Amino acid sequence: MKRFSTPVLVFLACSLAAVASQQNPEPKIPPGYQPIDAETETGLWMEFEDYEAALQRSALLIRDEPINRYVNRVACRVTGDYCGDLRIYIMRNPNFNASMSANGVMQIWTGLLVRVSSEDELAAVIGHELAHYTQLHTLERFRRVKSSLASSSFLDLLIGLPVATMASLSNIMSFSREQESEADLLGARFMADSGYDPRAAARVWQMIVTEEQHAVAKRQEPGMFSRTHPTSEYRIDSLNRFIETNYSDTSAATPEIKSHLDMLNRYYPLLMEDQIDTNRFGRTEYMLQRHREIGVNPGMVDFFHGEMYRQRSAQGDLERAQKSYEQAIAAEVTLAEAFRNLGYVYLKQGNTEQARGQFRLYLERKPDADDRAMIEFYLED
């Protein structure tokens, strides 16, 4: 039997402890954390405060009370005693992302809200960001980025920029693979402790895998998570093994869908309008399929199918758009714009009288429409 010296045994013991910690991580800071290194952290905290003030003034901030109330309720449930540390800002951005600064400011992009399909999946992402916060990953990242930029306030770069630029800057602020893995596991623990189904975290990454496959099939660029995070397949495998080992009793848990579905139905036009404008048709088509499956109002799903076809303008898309708008109009609940846009399709097809009929129906349902003068021009022409 081979014998090891005391220093080797100590090294092996420390290594095993480190591995065990990474496999079942514990929060490193308590609720109510304040900066303790005045020389390096206080300056950052002042920048964070300026950053938060700029978020509050941003034109991209979603201020509607119902959606903020819903997101904050889910966040407080999954974060528990850390809830008092959070200030959540929902930002209008069609990409899938959430982030949390070291002073508790959390951004959640609308592209995330329109992709997750239940409270549990939203809680998975929020729990993951809380894990970064409690492990001080966020503080380490901001220190690193600040030291690499000449700007005196690098947080200013993230305010008031176009959506694409915001996504690009997020790349340089990415976490390491080890930090992402640790946040995945601790986030799942936060979920389980708050009564959410931790398996939803794996479902989120499976959704990302499938969306990426649709994007590749349509020759679209990979999403931000593909460029800045461990592979989703790796995360799914690690999470499933972690949950099976520690939370096997959650196997019968039922996803909490209703409140998330209510939010989607209420804000669907806003959320999907931004997605349509990305011109990422493979992703959009996949999202619409998922929304139909989870029960989003079919009239609105059909309407945005029509929008996607009309904007894509591939061979046969005009006919597909017509069919989608007609299905939207036949649904119990739809958008008045379905009549108008079906009228535009008829105009392109040379069916002038049918187009006028749809334009009249549009104005009947939306008499104060911003484009009323334009529609009346078509009616008079």
Residue pairs with C-beta under 8 A, 6 or more apart in sequence:
4 12
22 178
22 181
22 182
22 185
23 185
23 242
24 185
24 189
24 242
24 246
25 131
25 135
25 182
25 185
25 186
25 189
26 186
27 131
27 134
27 135
27 186
28 134
28 135
28 136
29 133
29 134
29 136
31 81
31 82
31 84
31 85
32 84
32 85
33 85
35 41
35 42
35 44
35 45
40 143
41 102
41 139
44 102
44 139
44 142
44 143
44 146
45 102
45 103
47 153
47 154
47 155
48 101
48 102
48 103
48 105
48 155
49 103
50 153
50 155
50 156
51 101
51 105
51 155
51 156
51 158
51 159
52 87
52 89
52 101
52 103
52 105
54 155
54 156
54 159
54 160
55 61
55 89
55 91
55 105
55 107
55 159
56 89
58 91
58 159
58 160
60 91
60 92
60 93
61 89
61 90
61 91
61 92
62 68
62 90
62 91
62 92
62 110
64 267
66 263
66 266
67 90
67 113
67 263
67 266
67 267
68 88
68 90
70 259
70 260
70 263
71 88
71 90
71 108
71 113
71 122
72 88
74 119
74 122
74 123
74 126
75 83
75 86
75 88
75 106
75 126
76 83
76 86
77 123
77 194
77 195
77 196
78 123
78 126
78 127
78 130
78 190
78 191
78 194
78 196
79 85
79 86
79 126
79 127
79 130
79 190
79 194
80 190
80 193
80 194
82 130
82 133
82 134
85 104
85 133
86 100
86 104
86 106
87 104
87 105
87 106
88 106
88 107
88 108
89 105
89 106
89 107
89 108
90 107
90 108
90 109
90 110
90 113
91 107
91 108
91 109
91 110
92 109
92 110
92 270
92 274
93 109
93 110
93 111
93 163
93 166
93 167
93 274
94 109
94 110
94 111
94 114
94 163
94 274
94 275
94 277
94 278
95 109
95 111
95 163
95 167
95 223
95 224
96 109
96 111
96 112
96 115
96 208
96 223
96 224
96 225
97 107
97 109
97 111
97 112
97 167
97 170
97 224
97 225
98 106
98 107
98 108
98 109
98 112
98 125
98 126
98 128
98 129
99 106
99 107
99 129
99 170
99 173
100 106
100 107
100 129
100 130
100 132
100 133
100 138
101 138
101 142
102 133
102 136
102 138
102 139
102 142
104 133
106 126
106 129
108 125
108 126
110 270
110 271
110 274
111 274
111 275
112 122
112 125
113 122
113 263
113 264
113 267
113 271
114 264
114 268
114 271
114 272
114 275
114 287
115 207
115 211
115 287
116 122
116 124
116 125
116 204
116 207
116 260
117 207
117 255
117 257
117 260
117 290
117 294
118 200
118 255
118 256
118 257
118 260
118 294
119 196
119 255
119 256
119 257
119 259
119 260
120 191
120 196
120 197
120 200
120 203
120 253
120 255
120 256
121 200
121 201
121 203
121 204
121 207
121 255
121 260
122 260
123 191
123 194
123 196
123 200
124 187
124 188
124 191
124 196
124 198
124 200
124 201
124 203
124 204
125 204
127 186
127 187
127 188
127 190
127 191
127 194
127 196
127 201
128 183
128 184
128 187
128 201
129 183
129 187
130 187
130 190
131 182
131 183
131 184
131 185
131 186
131 187
131 190
132 138
132 175
132 179
132 183
134 186
135 179
135 182
135 183
135 186
137 175
137 179
137 182
137 183
141 173
141 174
141 175
142 154
142 173
145 154
145 172
145 173
146 154
148 172
149 157
151 157
157 169
158 166
158 169
161 169
167 224
170 224
170 228
171 224
171 227
171 228
174 228
174 229
175 183
175 229
177 230
180 229
180 230
180 235
181 230
181 235
181 238
184 201
184 235
184 238
184 239
184 242
185 238
185 239
185 242
187 201
188 198
188 201
188 239
188 242
188 243
188 247
189 198
189 246
191 197
191 198
191 200
191 201
192 198
192 243
192 246
192 247
192 250
196 256
197 250
197 253
197 254
197 255
198 239
198 243
198 247
198 250
199 239
199 240
199 243
199 250
199 251
199 253
200 255
201 239
201 243
202 235
202 236
202 239
202 240
202 243
205 232
205 235
205 236
205 239
206 232
206 236
207 290
208 223
208 225
208 226
208 232
209 232
209 233
209 236
210 286
211 223
211 283
211 286
211 287
212 222
212 223
212 226
212 232
214 282
214 283
214 285
214 286
215 221
215 222
215 223
215 280
215 282
215 283
216 222
216 282
217 282
218 280
218 281
218 282
218 283
220 280
220 281
220 282
220 283
223 283
225 232
226 232
229 235
243 250
257 294
257 295
261 294
261 295
261 296
264 271
264 291
264 296
265 296
265 297
265 300
268 291
268 296
268 297
268 300
268 304
269 300
269 335
272 300
272 304
272 307
275 283
275 284
275 287
276 284
276 304
276 307
276 308
276 311
278 284
279 311
281 308
281 311
281 312
284 304
284 308
285 308
288 301
288 304
288 305
288 308
291 301
292 298
292 301
297 331
297 333
298 327
298 331
299 327
299 328
299 329
299 330
299 331
299 332
299 333
299 334
299 335
299 338
300 328
300 333
300 334
300 335
302 324
302 325
302 327
302 328
302 331
302 334
302 338
303 324
303 325
303 328
303 334
303 335
303 337
303 338
303 341
305 320
305 324
306 320
306 321
306 322
306 324
306 325
306 328
306 338
306 341
306 342
307 321
307 341
309 317
309 318
309 320
309 321
309 324
310 317
310 318
310 321
310 341
310 344
310 345
318 345
318 348
318 349
321 341
321 345
322 342
322 345
322 346
322 349
325 338
325 341
325 342
325 345
326 342
328 334
328 335
328 338
329 338
329 339
329 342
336 362
336 365
336 366
336 369
337 362
337 366
339 358
339 359
339 361
339 362
339 365
340 358
340 359
340 362
340 369
340 371
340 375
342 358
343 354
343 355
343 356
343 357
343 358
343 359
343 362
343 378
344 355
346 352
346 354
346 355
346 358
347 355
347 378
355 378
356 378
356 379
359 375
359 378
359 379
360 379
362 369
362 375
363 369
363 372
363 375
363 376
369 375
